[in-house]
Amino acid sequence: MAGETLSRDEVEELCRTPMRVRQLAFFERNGIRYRIDEYSNRIIVLRQPVGAPVRPDSPRPIWRSNKAVV
């Protein structure tokens, strides 16, 4: 698995089938995000942005301990 996407062989290994229709069904059933390029190849994006985008000018919340002071 090199790069940002899987190769054809890696897709076949992941889905355990060389048939494209069954591979797409596997992706749908398991909630794997994919897209199809102009050559009808399945492209699985391995890295996707997670969470809300962080703005550099937004203030960070101040951390305070929730332990009781004795």
N, CA, C and O atoms as a GROMACS GRO file, in nm:
protein
  280
    1MET      N    1   0.083  -0.118   0.000
    1MET     CA    2   0.000   0.000   0.000
    1MET      C    3   0.088   0.125   0.000
    1MET      O    4   0.113   0.184   0.105
    2ALA      N    5   0.132   0.163  -0.113
    2ALA     CA    6   0.216   0.281  -0.123
    2ALA      C    7   0.134   0.397  -0.176
    2ALA      O    8   0.048   0.379  -0.262
    3GLY      N    9   0.159   0.515  -0.125
    3GLY     CA   10   0.089   0.633  -0.174
    3GLY      C   11  -0.045   0.655  -0.108
    3GLY      O   12  -0.072   0.604   0.001
    4GLU      N   13  -0.129   0.731  -0.176
    4GLU     CA   14  -0.258   0.770  -0.121
    4GLU      C   15  -0.372   0.678  -0.164
    4GLU      O   16  -0.482   0.687  -0.108
    5THR      N   17  -0.349   0.591  -0.262
    5THR     CA   18  -0.454   0.503  -0.311
    5THR      C   19  -0.402   0.359  -0.318
    5THR      O   20  -0.282   0.335  -0.308
    6LEU      N   21  -0.494   0.264  -0.337
    6LEU     CA   22  -0.457   0.124  -0.350
    6LEU      C   23  -0.442   0.088  -0.497
    6LEU      O   24  -0.511   0.143  -0.583
    7SER      N   25  -0.352  -0.005  -0.526
    7SER     CA   26  -0.335  -0.054  -0.663
    7SER      C   27  -0.444  -0.156  -0.694
    7SER      O   28  -0.520  -0.194  -0.605
    8ARG      N   29  -0.452  -0.199  -0.819
    8ARG     CA   30  -0.552  -0.300  -0.858
    8ARG      C   31  -0.534  -0.428  -0.779
    8ARG      O   32  -0.632  -0.486  -0.730
    9ASP      N   33  -0.410  -0.473  -0.766
    9ASP     CA   34  -0.383  -0.596  -0.692
    9ASP      C   35  -0.423  -0.583  -0.546
    9ASP      O   36  -0.477  -0.677  -0.487
   10GLU      N   37  -0.398  -0.467  -0.487
   10GLU     CA   38  -0.434  -0.446  -0.347
   10GLU      C   39  -0.585  -0.442  -0.328
   10GLU      O   40  -0.637  -0.489  -0.227
   11VAL      N   41  -0.657  -0.385  -0.426
   11VAL     CA   42  -0.804  -0.384  -0.420
   11VAL      C   43  -0.857  -0.526  -0.429
   11VAL      O   44  -0.948  -0.563  -0.354
   12GLU      N   45  -0.801  -0.606  -0.520
   12GLU     CA   46  -0.844  -0.746  -0.533
   12GLU      C   47  -0.815  -0.824  -0.406
   12GLU      O   48  -0.896  -0.907  -0.365
   13GLU      N   49  -0.701  -0.798  -0.344
   13GLU     CA   50  -0.666  -0.867  -0.220
   13GLU      C   51  -0.759  -0.826  -0.106
   13GLU      O   52  -0.800  -0.910  -0.026
   14LEU      N   53  -0.792  -0.699  -0.099
   14LEU     CA   54  -0.881  -0.649   0.006
   14LEU      C   55  -1.020  -0.708  -0.008
   14LEU      O   56  -1.080  -0.751   0.090
   15CYS      N   57  -1.073  -0.709  -0.130
   15CYS     CA   58  -1.210  -0.755  -0.155
   15CYS      C   59  -1.219  -0.906  -0.174
   15CYS      O   60  -1.328  -0.962  -0.168
   16ARG      N   61  -1.106  -0.970  -0.198
   16ARG     CA   62  -1.099  -1.114  -0.223
   16ARG      C   63  -1.176  -1.155  -0.348
   16ARG      O   64  -1.230  -1.265  -0.354
   17THR      N   65  -1.180  -1.067  -0.447
   17THR     CA   66  -1.243  -1.098  -0.575
   17THR      C   67  -1.187  -1.008  -0.684
   17THR      O   68  -1.163  -0.890  -0.659
   18PRO      N   69  -1.165  -1.061  -0.805
   18PRO     CA   70  -1.119  -0.977  -0.915
   18PRO      C   71  -1.233  -0.908  -0.989
   18PRO      O   72  -1.209  -0.824  -1.076
   19MET      N   73  -1.358  -0.942  -0.956
   19MET     CA   74  -1.473  -0.888  -1.027
   19MET      C   75  -1.508  -0.749  -0.974
   19MET      O   76  -1.528  -0.730  -0.854
   20ARG      N   77  -1.517  -0.652  -1.065
   20ARG     CA   78  -1.539  -0.513  -1.026
   20ARG      C   79  -1.674  -0.492  -0.958
   20ARG      O   80  -1.683  -0.415  -0.862
   21VAL      N   81  -1.777  -0.558  -1.006
   21VAL     CA   82  -1.911  -0.541  -0.948
   21VAL      C   83  -1.911  -0.588  -0.803
   21VAL      O   84  -1.971  -0.523  -0.716
   22ARG      N   85  -1.847  -0.698  -0.777
   22ARG     CA   86  -1.840  -0.750  -0.640
   22ARG      C   87  -1.753  -0.662  -0.551
   22ARG      O   88  -1.778  -0.648  -0.432
   23GLN      N   89  -1.649  -0.602  -0.610
   23GLN     CA   90  -1.565  -0.511  -0.533
   23GLN      C   91  -1.646  -0.389  -0.489
   23GLN      O   92  -1.636  -0.345  -0.375
   24LEU      N   93  -1.726  -0.333  -0.582
   24LEU     CA   94  -1.809  -0.218  -0.548
   24LEU      C   95  -1.911  -0.254  -0.442
   24LEU      O   96  -1.938  -0.174  -0.352
   25ALA      N   97  -1.970  -0.374  -0.451
   25ALA     CA   98  -2.065  -0.420  -0.350
   25ALA      C   99  -1.995  -0.433  -0.214
   25ALA      O  100  -2.054  -0.400  -0.111
   26PHE      N  101  -1.870  -0.481  -0.214
   26PHE     CA  102  -1.793  -0.493  -0.091
   26PHE      C  103  -1.771  -0.356  -0.027
   26PHE      O  104  -1.785  -0.340   0.094
   27PHE      N  105  -1.735  -0.256  -0.111
   27PHE     CA  106  -1.713  -0.122  -0.059
   27PHE      C  107  -1.841  -0.064   0.001
   27PHE      O  108  -1.838  -0.005   0.108
   28GLU      N  109  -1.953  -0.081  -0.068
   28GLU     CA  110  -2.081  -0.029  -0.019
   28GLU      C  111  -2.120  -0.097   0.113
   28GLU      O  112  -2.161  -0.030   0.207
   29ARG      N  113  -2.106  -0.228   0.118
   29ARG     CA  114  -2.146  -0.304   0.236
   29ARG      C  115  -2.064  -0.266   0.358
   29ARG      O  116  -2.116  -0.264   0.470
   30ASN      N  117  -1.936  -0.235   0.339
   30ASN     CA  118  -1.846  -0.206   0.450
   30ASN      C  119  -1.823  -0.058   0.474
   30ASN      O  120  -1.744  -0.021   0.560
   31GLY      N  121  -1.890   0.028   0.399
   31GLY     CA  122  -1.879   0.172   0.420
   31GLY      C  123  -1.744   0.229   0.382
   31GLY      O  124  -1.700   0.328   0.441
   32ILE      N  125  -1.678   0.170   0.284
   32ILE     CA  126  -1.547   0.218   0.238
   32ILE      C  127  -1.570   0.322   0.130
   32ILE      O  128  -1.640   0.296   0.032
   33ARG      N  129  -1.512   0.439   0.148
   33ARG     CA  130  -1.527   0.545   0.048
   33ARG      C  131  -1.438   0.516  -0.071
   33ARG      O  132  -1.322   0.477  -0.056
   34TYR      N  133  -1.494   0.536  -0.189
   34TYR     CA  134  -1.420   0.511  -0.312
   34TYR      C  135  -1.473   0.604  -0.420
   34TYR      O  136  -1.576   0.669  -0.403
   35ARG      N  137  -1.401   0.609  -0.530
   35ARG     CA  138  -1.448   0.679  -0.648
   35ARG      C  139  -1.399   0.602  -0.769
   35ARG      O  140  -1.309   0.519  -0.758
   36ILE      N  141  -1.458   0.629  -0.883
   36ILE     CA  142  -1.422   0.561  -1.006
   36ILE      C  143  -1.364   0.665  -1.101
   36ILE      O  144  -1.427   0.768  -1.127
   37ASP      N  145  -1.244   0.638  -1.153
   37ASP     CA  146  -1.181   0.734  -1.243
   37ASP      C  147  -1.231   0.718  -1.386
   37ASP      O  148  -1.320   0.636  -1.412
   38GLU      N  149  -1.175   0.795  -1.479
   38GLU     CA  150  -1.222   0.795  -1.617
   38GLU      C  151  -1.194   0.665  -1.690
   38GLU      O  152  -1.247   0.644  -1.799
   39TYR      N  153  -1.110   0.577  -1.634
   39TYR     CA  154  -1.079   0.449  -1.696
   39TYR      C  155  -1.152   0.333  -1.628
   39TYR      O  156  -1.117   0.217  -1.649
   40SER      N  157  -1.253   0.365  -1.547
   40SER     CA  158  -1.334   0.267  -1.474
   40SER      C  159  -1.256   0.191  -1.368
   40SER      O  160  -1.295   0.080  -1.331
   41ASN      N  161  -1.148   0.248  -1.319
   41ASN     CA  162  -1.073   0.187  -1.210
   41ASN      C  163  -1.128   0.237  -1.078
   41ASN      O  164  -1.165   0.354  -1.065
   42ARG      N  165  -1.133   0.150  -0.981
   42ARG     CA  166  -1.177   0.188  -0.847
   42ARG      C  167  -1.060   0.251  -0.773
   42ARG      O  168  -0.951   0.196  -0.770
   43ILE      N  169  -1.085   0.365  -0.715
   43ILE     CA  170  -0.981   0.433  -0.640
   43ILE      C  171  -1.029   0.450  -0.498
   43ILE      O  172  -1.132   0.512  -0.473
   44ILE      N  173  -0.955   0.394  -0.404
   44ILE     CA  174  -0.987   0.404  -0.263
   44ILE      C  175  -0.893   0.507  -0.203
   44ILE      O  176  -0.771   0.493  -0.211
   45VAL      N  177  -0.949   0.608  -0.143
   45VAL     CA  178  -0.868   0.712  -0.081
   45VAL      C  179  -0.834   0.666   0.060
   45VAL      O  180  -0.923   0.641   0.141
   46LEU      N  181  -0.704   0.654   0.089
   46LEU     CA  182  -0.661   0.602   0.218
   46LEU      C  183  -0.662   0.707   0.326
   46LEU      O  184  -0.696   0.678   0.441
   47ARG      N  185  -0.627   0.828   0.291
   47ARG     CA  186  -0.620   0.935   0.392
   47ARG      C  187  -0.721   1.041   0.359
   47ARG      O  188  -0.723   1.095   0.248
   48GLN      N  189  -0.805   1.072   0.458
   48GLN     CA  190  -0.905   1.176   0.440
   48GLN      C  191  -0.898   1.269   0.560
   48GLN      O  192  -0.865   1.225   0.670
   49PRO      N  193  -0.929   1.394   0.539
   49PRO     CA  194  -0.928   1.486   0.652
   49PRO      C  195  -1.031   1.444   0.756
   49PRO      O  196  -1.142   1.405   0.722
   50VAL      N  197  -0.992   1.452   0.882
   50VAL     CA  198  -1.080   1.412   0.991
   50VAL      C  199  -1.108   1.533   1.078
   50VAL      O  200  -1.016   1.609   1.111
   51GLY      N  201  -1.232   1.552   1.117
   51GLY     CA  202  -1.268   1.660   1.206
   51GLY      C  203  -1.283   1.792   1.135
   51GLY      O  204  -1.270   1.801   1.013
   52ALA      N  205  -1.310   1.893   1.213
   52ALA     CA  206  -1.328   2.027   1.159
   52ALA      C  207  -1.192   2.087   1.123
   52ALA      O  208  -1.093   2.058   1.189
   53PRO      N  209  -1.187   2.170   1.021
   53PRO     CA  210  -1.060   2.234   0.987
   53PRO      C  211  -1.017   2.331   1.097
   53PRO      O  212  -1.100   2.400   1.156
   54VAL      N  213  -0.889   2.334   1.123
   54VAL     CA  214  -0.835   2.420   1.228
   54VAL      C  215  -0.792   2.550   1.166
   54VAL      O  216  -0.710   2.554   1.074
   55ARG      N  217  -0.847   2.658   1.218
   55ARG     CA  218  -0.805   2.790   1.170
   55ARG      C  219  -0.691   2.840   1.258
   55ARG      O  220  -0.699   2.830   1.380
   56PRO      N  221  -0.586   2.893   1.198
   56PRO     CA  222  -0.471   2.936   1.279
   56PRO      C  223  -0.502   3.057   1.367
   56PRO      O  224  -0.434   3.078   1.468
   57ASP      N  225  -0.602   3.137   1.331
   57ASP     CA  226  -0.631   3.256   1.411
   57ASP      C  227  -0.734   3.231   1.520
   57ASP      O  228  -0.766   3.323   1.596
   58SER      N  229  -0.788   3.108   1.531
   58SER     CA  230  -0.888   3.081   1.634
   58SER      C  231  -0.819   3.058   1.769
   58SER      O  232  -0.716   2.991   1.775
   59PRO      N  233  -0.876   3.112   1.875
   59PRO     CA  234  -0.814   3.093   2.007
   59PRO      C  235  -0.833   2.950   2.057
   59PRO      O  236  -0.938   2.889   2.036
   60ARG      N  237  -0.731   2.899   2.123
   60ARG     CA  238  -0.740   2.765   2.179
   60ARG      C  239  -0.800   2.774   2.318
   60ARG      O  240  -0.771   2.869   2.391
   61PRO      N  241  -0.882   2.679   2.356
   61PRO     CA  242  -0.940   2.682   2.491
   61PRO      C  243  -0.831   2.660   2.596
   61PRO      O  244  -0.734   2.589   2.572
   62ILE      N  245  -0.849   2.721   2.710
   62ILE     CA  246  -0.754   2.709   2.820
   62ILE      C  247  -0.781   2.579   2.894
   62ILE      O  248  -0.895   2.550   2.930
   63TRP      N  249  -0.676   2.500   2.916
   63TRP     CA  250  -0.693   2.373   2.985
   63TRP      C  251  -0.693   2.397   3.134
   63TRP      O  252  -0.608   2.467   3.189
   64ARG      N  253  -0.791   2.337   3.198
   64ARG     CA  254  -0.799   2.343   3.344
   64ARG      C  255  -0.821   2.204   3.397
   64ARG      O  256  -0.901   2.128   3.341
   65SER      N  257  -0.753   2.169   3.502
   65SER     CA  258  -0.766   2.038   3.561
   65SER      C  259  -0.903   2.027   3.627
   65SER      O  260  -0.952   2.124   3.684
   66ASN      N  261  -0.964   1.910   3.620
   66ASN     CA  262  -1.092   1.890   3.687
   66ASN      C  263  -1.076   1.820   3.821
   66ASN      O  264  -1.175   1.779   3.882
   67LYS      N  265  -0.954   1.805   3.867
   67LYS     CA  266  -0.930   1.745   3.998
   67LYS      C  267  -0.959   1.847   4.108
   67LYS      O  268  -0.932   1.966   4.094
   68ALA      N  269  -1.012   1.797   4.216
   68ALA     CA  270  -1.041   1.885   4.331
   68ALA      C  271  -0.912   1.921   4.402
   68ALA      O  272  -0.825   1.836   4.423
   69VAL      N  273  -0.900   2.045   4.439
   69VAL     CA  274  -0.782   2.090   4.512
   69VAL      C  275  -0.803   2.059   4.660
   69VAL      O  276  -0.903   2.100   4.719
   70VAL      N  277  -0.707   1.987   4.719
   70VAL     CA  278  -0.722   1.947   4.860
   70VAL      C  279  -0.629   2.027   4.946
   70VAL      O  280  -0.626   2.009   5.067
   0.00000   0.00000   0.00000
